[in-house]
Amino acid sequence: MADNFLDELLEMAEQKELAQTDAYYDLLLSEIKKMKDKIELNFHESEKEIDIINKFVLKKNSILDERIKFLEKKLESFIRERDVKSISLANGTLKMHKKQDKIEITDMDLFLKLAKKELLDVIPEQLKPSLTKIKQWIKSKPVPKGVTIIEGQPEFSYTLSNEEEDGREKETGIAA
């Protein structure tokens, strides 16, 4: 009987050990699941925080951008008041330059009816006005009928002087 009793005790101990081993590994799986949930929560929270930060930065930058536009208008009025094409300053250069005139075909039928061959690009089965050729034509001859010249307006721009590491200046600019 003693052998049987010891065998039974040993078998019961082994079963308890197996049950505890299964419970231990199941606990490990549970811990992994909790950690993965925590990782997902961390990403979700960081996305919310990034969104808040981005909104804050956009708000701050839009205020700065409005201020820049205001200052650009002041610079433009300054150079227009002086009535010069360029002003060099310590931190940059202000410039006024006239944009190119624009050519617009306002009456295509009238233009095509009276246009000279040298004012057209011939594409098989299609006639198309050549704006470049028309611009050159207008320099020395009258404006063809059906064409309107939209005169280029003066445009303000400026460049900022930025000193690079080697002492040379790097120019950046914005046209307003």
Secondary structure, DSSP 8 states (H G I E B T S, - for coil): -HHHHHHHHHHHHHHHHHHHHHHHHHHHHHHHHHHHHHHHHHHHHHHHHHHHHHHHHHHHHHHHHHHHHHHHHHHHHHHHHHT-SEEEETTEEEEEEE---EEEES-HHHHHHH--GGGEEEETTEEEE-HHHHHHHHHHS---TTEEEE---EEEEEEEEEE-TTS-EEEEEEE-
